[in-house]
Amino acid sequence: MKTAILWIALVGSACAEPTVSEPISAQQLLVKQQNQSLAHLTQVSETDQPVPRSGNLSIISQSEILHDGQFWTLVPKGAVLFVPEKKKENVGARPVGTLLQWRDFLTRNPAWISTNETSFDQASGDSPIPAEKIEFWKKQGRVIVAVHQGGPISVAR
């Protein structure tokens, strides 16, 4: 019996009409938008200093280029962990052809690119990549790119 009353109360509240409020005028909306609590976000204090940036920074200069002759992609500098001698021409060249997203490029080139799932500790240099993995990469003959959850990541060395 109590369950039936509870169900009736829940269904009744779910089917109830939403509350109607008075329409707001343009002037009232403007006053609400000029709320003092948000005004400090647009003000710049004298202690705020702009972040110094070099004028020659670009995404290309901060990236490593991988290409297959027709397509190319970018990965962060430090993401390429191993390059076999026979694949050196596919890494670090000028971008020529069509730019692809990392996942699309990896899908097109599984014969010569492989990935190594990398933890944040390994990426920061706190935990080294095991030597046996590096030995395995030498036998594999593929370019190895560090990834974290599928996306390329720089590795400090």
N, C-alpha and C positions, 0 to 999 in steps of 0.2 A: 504494500500500500504506500509506504514511504517512497519507494522507488518510482511508482507511478506519479506521485505528486512532484517529485524532483524532475522527472522527464517533462511533465507539463510545464513546469516553471522554466526549464531550459529552452524548450521549443517556443514558449511564449516570448521569452526575451530575445531569441534569435529572430523571430518574425516581427518584432516590434518596429515601428517606424523610427527612423533616425530623428534626433531632435533638430528642430529648425531654429536657426538664429536669425537675428535681424540682419538685413543686408548692410554692408559696410560702404561708406562713401569713399571717394578718391582721396579726400582730405584726411580722413581717419586712417586710411591705408598708408599715406605718406608719413603721418605722425608715427605709426607703428614701425615703419621701415627706418626711421631716424632714431631708433632706440639708442640711448647713450651707452649701453653695455657693449655694443658693437663698434662704436666710434673709435675706440682705441686701436682697433685692428688696422686702420688706414693711416694712423699717425706714426711718423718715424721719429724716434727719440734721437737725441744728440749722441747717445752712447752707441747706437747701432752703426756698425761699420760695414760697408759693402764687402762682399767676398772678393778677394783679388783673383783675377783670372788672366791667364796668358792669352794673348791675342791669336795665337796659332793653334789653338785646340780645335779639333774636329773629330767626328766619330770615326773617320777613316784612320786618323793618326793614333787613335786609342784602340784600334782593332787589328786583328790579324785576318787577312783575306784568304779564303779557300776557294779554289776554282777547279772546274773540270774541263775547261776549254770553251764551253758554251754557257755555263751558269756559274755564278759566284755567290758567296755569302760572307757575312762578317761574324767573327767571334771575338770576345775580349782578348786583349794581349795577355798572355800568360795562360790561356785556356788550352793551347796546343801543347800536349804533354810529350808527345813523341812523333817524330817524322822519320820514316825510313829513307835511306839514301835514294831509292828509286822514285819516291814521291815528293822530293824537295821542290820540283817545278810546280806542284799543285798548291804550294803554301807560300804566301807572302808576295805574290805578284800584283801587278796593276789590275784593278777591276775591269774586266772586259766581258761583254755579253749581258745577260739578264740577271739582275739581282733576285735571289730567292730568300725566303725566310729560312732560318736554320733547319727547322724540321723538314721542310720540303727538300732542301739541298741534301740532307742526310738520307732521306728516303730515296733520292735519285742516285746516290753514290755509296751503297752499302759494301761494294767490293773493295774500296780503298779507304773508307773512313769508319772508325769505330769510336765508341764512347767509353768513358770510365766514370761511373757514378762516384761523386766526390762529396765528402762531408764538409761542413763549414770548418771543422778543425783542420782538415787537410788543406782546404783552400786558404786558410789564414796562415798556414805553415806551422801550426802548433803540433800537428800529427803528421809524420811523413808518410808518403805513399810507399807501400812495401816494395822492397827490391825485387822480390819474385814476380811482381806484376810487371815491372819494367823489363825484366828478362823475357817474360811471356810476350810483351809487345814487340820485342826485337824479332822473335820467331814468327809473329803474326804477319808482319810486313804491311801494316796499315797505319794511317795517320790516326793518332789517339787524341781525342778532345775531352777535356774535363767537363762534366755536366753535373748539375744538381737539379734533381727532379725534372730531367729532360732538357733543361736549358743550359747553354754554355756558361762556365764560370771561371774566372781567373784563379790561378793557383800561385801563391807566394812561394818562392824558392830561395 
